[in-house]
Amino acid sequence: MAFTRATGKHRRPSRMTRRSANIAGIATLAGAGVVGTLSSPAFAAAEPVAATVEDTGLNAIVVADTLAEQIDAQAQAQQQAADAAAAKAKAEAEAKKRAEEAKRKAEAKAKAEREAKERAAREAERKRLNTFVSPIAGSYVSTAYQAGGAAWSSGSHTGIDFHAASGTSVRAVGMGTVVEAGWGGAYGNNVVVKMNDGTYTQYGHLSSLSVAVGQSVTPGQQIGLAGSTGNSTGPHLHFEARTSPEYGSDIDPIGYLRAHGVNL
């Protein structure tokens, strides 16, 4: 003889057992089409109290499912926010990197351009300093080198004369240092410059001086004004080229200037 578990007042069915039974019963009724038709007063009287979570377990399942969906949705939202923040941070980092690279290139370009300009300026200055000019701009030779006559104590002209009105600007023909500036006897007011190549140039009969001994001069720099001081018959510039500062070491001034690129 088989024994069954006691029920009734001696042992109440467990909660899980009742919930399972209720779910199974509801499923059976639904399958038989009964749930949808149970609206008669007799059924209402037989079931006066609505099913609770403890009675059926359906509400608990629905609540649990809803809570799980909310947790999943929240987790997804948090993940999306984290992904968006990471993407934004990455984009900002890349933008910053591109900006820094562009800045570096711009600075490198500006530096290269600046250095190129500085090199060009230095080269232009080097050329200028190595360039020779005529002692009087736009003038011409009025008396040739070694011209003879009683006007010169040596019997010949030791330099060349440039036509110039009194007060005309007289320029250093090249870069050098002033070794004499003042009265020069027959030369009147004169300036002697030791050139950078070791030669000397002399400028005589000046009405006034613009430089002093020891001063450096550059090509085209004014050293005085033309005049008619000393042994002179009228305003002009007497120009000499020498191998030393001493009288008698003169060389052909026209050949000297032409050798340095000055056409007369």
C-alpha positions as CSV (number, residue, x, y, z in Angstrom):
1,M,0.0,0.0,0.0
2,A,1.5,3.4,-1.1
3,F,1.6,6.3,1.3
4,T,1.0,9.9,0.2
5,R,2.1,13.1,1.9
6,A,-0.5,14.4,4.4
7,T,-2.5,17.5,3.5
8,G,-5.3,19.5,5.1
9,K,-5.0,20.8,8.5
10,H,-1.9,18.6,9.3
11,R,0.3,20.0,6.5
12,R,-0.2,23.0,4.3
13,P,1.2,22.9,0.8
14,S,4.4,24.9,0.4
15,R,4.5,28.3,-1.3
16,M,6.4,27.0,-4.3
17,T,4.0,24.2,-4.7
18,R,1.0,26.5,-4.6
19,R,2.6,28.9,-7.1
20,S,3.4,26.1,-9.5
21,A,-0.1,24.7,-9.2
22,N,-1.6,28.1,-9.8
23,I,0.5,28.8,-12.9
24,A,-0.3,25.3,-14.2
25,G,-4.0,25.8,-13.6
26,I,-4.0,29.2,-15.3
27,A,-2.2,27.7,-18.2
28,T,-4.8,24.9,-18.5
29,L,-7.7,27.3,-18.3
30,A,-6.1,29.5,-20.9
31,G,-5.6,26.5,-23.2
32,A,-9.2,25.5,-22.8
33,G,-10.5,29.0,-23.5
34,V,-11.9,29.3,-20.0
35,V,-9.9,32.3,-18.7
36,G,-11.3,34.6,-21.4
37,T,-15.0,33.6,-20.5
38,L,-14.9,33.6,-16.7
39,S,-17.0,36.7,-16.1
40,S,-20.2,35.2,-14.7
41,P,-21.5,36.1,-11.2
42,A,-21.0,32.5,-10.1
43,F,-17.3,32.6,-10.9
44,A,-17.0,36.0,-9.3
45,A,-18.5,34.6,-6.2
46,A,-16.3,31.6,-6.2
47,E,-13.2,33.9,-6.6
48,P,-14.0,37.0,-4.5
49,V,-10.4,38.1,-4.0
50,A,-8.0,39.0,-6.9
51,A,-4.8,36.8,-7.2
52,T,-1.8,38.2,-5.4
53,V,1.9,37.7,-5.9
54,E,1.7,35.1,-3.2
55,D,-1.4,33.5,-4.7
56,T,-0.2,33.2,-8.3
57,G,3.4,34.4,-8.6
58,L,2.7,36.1,-12.0
59,N,3.1,39.6,-10.7
60,A,6.4,38.8,-9.1
61,I,7.7,37.4,-12.4
62,V,6.5,40.5,-14.3
63,V,8.1,42.8,-11.8
64,A,11.3,40.8,-11.9
65,D,11.4,40.9,-15.7
66,T,10.7,44.6,-15.7
67,L,13.4,45.3,-13.1
68,A,15.9,43.2,-15.2
69,E,15.0,45.1,-18.3
70,Q,15.5,48.4,-16.5
71,I,18.9,47.3,-15.2
72,D,19.9,46.2,-18.7
73,A,18.7,49.5,-20.1
74,Q,20.6,51.4,-17.5
75,A,23.8,49.4,-18.1
76,Q,23.4,49.9,-21.9
77,A,23.0,53.7,-21.3
78,Q,26.0,53.8,-19.1
79,Q,28.1,51.9,-21.6
80,Q,26.9,54.1,-24.4
81,A,27.8,57.2,-22.3
82,A,31.2,55.7,-21.6
83,D,31.8,54.9,-25.3
84,A,30.7,58.4,-26.3
85,A,33.1,59.9,-23.7
86,A,35.9,57.7,-24.9
87,A,35.2,58.6,-28.5
88,K,35.1,62.3,-27.6
89,A,38.3,62.1,-25.7
90,K,40.0,60.3,-28.6
91,A,38.7,62.9,-31.1
92,E,39.9,65.7,-28.9
93,A,43.3,64.1,-28.5
94,E,43.6,63.6,-32.2
95,A,42.5,67.2,-32.9
96,K,45.1,68.4,-30.3
97,K,47.8,66.3,-32.0
98,R,46.9,67.7,-35.4
99,A,46.9,71.3,-34.0
100,E,50.3,70.7,-32.4
101,E,51.7,69.2,-35.7
102,A,50.3,72.2,-37.7
103,K,51.8,74.6,-35.2
104,R,55.2,72.8,-35.4
105,K,55.1,72.9,-39.2
106,A,54.2,76.6,-39.2
107,E,57.0,77.4,-36.7
108,A,59.5,75.4,-38.8
109,K,58.3,77.2,-42.0
110,A,58.5,80.6,-40.3
111,K,62.0,79.8,-39.0
112,A,63.2,78.6,-42.4
113,E,61.8,81.8,-44.0
114,R,63.4,83.9,-41.3
115,E,66.8,82.2,-41.8
116,A,66.5,82.5,-45.6
117,K,65.8,86.3,-45.2
118,E,68.7,86.6,-42.8
119,R,71.0,84.8,-45.2
120,A,69.8,86.9,-48.1
121,A,70.4,90.1,-46.1
122,R,73.9,89.0,-45.1
123,E,74.7,88.1,-48.7
124,A,73.4,91.5,-49.9
125,E,75.4,93.2,-47.2
126,R,78.5,91.2,-48.1
127,K,78.1,92.2,-51.7
128,R,77.5,95.8,-50.8
129,L,80.6,95.9,-48.6
130,N,82.7,94.3,-51.4
131,T,81.3,96.7,-54.0
132,F,83.1,99.8,-55.2
133,V,81.5,103.0,-56.4
134,S,82.5,106.2,-58.0
135,P,83.6,108.8,-55.5
136,I,81.1,111.3,-57.0
137,A,77.8,109.9,-58.4
138,G,77.0,110.8,-62.0
139,S,80.3,112.7,-62.6
140,Y,83.1,112.3,-65.1
141,V,86.9,112.7,-65.2
142,S,87.9,116.2,-66.1
143,T,91.7,115.7,-65.8
144,A,93.4,112.4,-66.6
145,Y,96.0,110.5,-64.6
146,Q,99.6,111.6,-65.3
147,A,98.6,114.6,-67.3
148,G,101.6,117.0,-67.6
149,G,101.9,120.6,-66.7
150,A,103.4,123.2,-64.4
151,A,100.4,123.0,-62.1
152,W,101.9,119.9,-60.5
153,S,105.1,120.0,-58.6
154,S,106.0,116.5,-59.8
155,G,105.5,117.6,-63.4
156,S,102.5,115.3,-63.8
157,H,99.1,114.6,-62.4
158,T,99.3,111.9,-59.6
159,G,95.5,111.2,-59.7
160,I,92.4,112.1,-61.6
161,D,90.0,115.0,-61.2
162,F,86.2,114.6,-61.1
163,H,84.0,117.4,-62.2
164,A,82.0,118.6,-59.2
165,A,80.4,121.8,-57.9
166,S,81.3,123.1,-54.5
167,G,79.3,121.2,-51.8
168,T,78.8,118.1,-53.9
169,S,78.8,114.9,-51.8
170,V,82.1,113.0,-51.9
171,R,81.8,109.2,-51.2
172,A,84.2,106.5,-50.0
173,V,84.7,104.2,-53.0
174,G,84.8,101.1,-50.9
175,M,85.1,99.7,-47.4
176,G,88.0,100.8,-45.3
177,T,89.3,102.9,-42.3
178,V,90.2,106.6,-42.3
179,V,93.9,107.1,-41.6
180,E,94.1,110.8,-42.4
181,A,91.4,113.5,-42.2
182,G,92.4,117.2,-42.3
183,W,94.7,119.7,-44.0
184,G,97.0,118.1,-46.6
185,G,99.0,121.1,-47.9
186,A,98.6,121.3,-51.7
187,Y,95.7,118.8,-51.4
188,G,93.8,121.3,-49.1
189,N,91.3,119.5,-46.9
190,N,91.7,115.8,-47.6
191,V,90.8,112.3,-46.5
192,V,92.9,109.2,-46.9
193,V,91.3,105.8,-46.4
194,K,93.1,102.4,-46.0
195,M,90.9,100.0,-48.0
196,N,90.2,96.5,-46.9
197,D,92.4,95.0,-49.7
198,G,95.4,97.0,-48.3
199,T,95.4,99.8,-50.9
200,Y,94.8,103.5,-50.1
201,T,92.5,106.1,-51.6
202,Q,92.8,109.9,-51.3
203,Y,90.2,112.6,-51.7
204,G,91.5,116.2,-52.0
205,H,90.4,119.8,-52.2
206,L,87.3,119.2,-50.0
207,S,85.3,122.2,-48.6
208,S,84.5,120.2,-45.5
209,L,85.1,116.8,-43.9
210,S,82.4,114.3,-42.7
211,V,84.7,111.7,-41.1
212,A,87.6,111.4,-38.5
213,V,90.7,109.3,-38.2
214,G,90.0,105.7,-37.1
215,Q,86.5,105.7,-38.4
216,S,85.3,102.8,-40.6
217,V,83.6,103.7,-43.8
218,T,81.5,101.7,-46.2
219,P,81.0,102.0,-50.0
220,G,79.0,105.1,-50.9
221,Q,79.3,106.7,-47.4
222,Q,79.8,110.4,-47.5
223,I,83.3,111.5,-46.3
224,G,83.1,115.2,-47.2
225,L,82.0,117.8,-49.7
226,A,83.7,118.9,-52.8
227,G,85.5,122.3,-52.8
228,S,88.5,124.2,-54.0
229,T,90.9,124.2,-51.0
230,G,94.7,123.9,-51.4
231,N,96.4,124.1,-54.8
232,S,93.3,124.3,-56.9
233,T,91.9,126.5,-59.7
234,G,88.3,125.8,-59.1
235,P,85.9,123.3,-57.4
236,H,86.5,119.7,-58.2
237,L,87.5,116.4,-56.5
238,H,91.1,115.2,-56.7
239,F,91.1,111.4,-56.4
240,E,94.2,109.1,-56.0
241,A,94.8,105.4,-55.6
242,R,98.0,104.4,-53.8
243,T,99.8,101.3,-52.7
244,S,100.8,103.1,-49.4
245,P,99.7,106.3,-47.6
246,E,102.8,108.1,-48.8
247,Y,103.0,110.5,-51.7
248,G,104.6,109.0,-54.8
249,S,103.0,105.5,-54.4
250,D,100.2,106.4,-56.8
251,I,98.7,103.9,-59.3
252,D,96.3,104.5,-62.2
253,P,93.0,105.5,-60.5
254,I,90.8,104.6,-63.5
255,G,92.4,101.1,-63.8
256,Y,92.0,100.7,-60.0
257,L,88.3,101.6,-60.0
258,R,87.6,99.5,-63.1
259,A,89.3,96.5,-61.6
260,H,86.8,96.8,-58.8
261,G,83.8,97.0,-61.1
262,V,83.4,100.8,-61.5
263,N,82.9,101.9,-65.0
264,L,83.9,105.5,-65.8
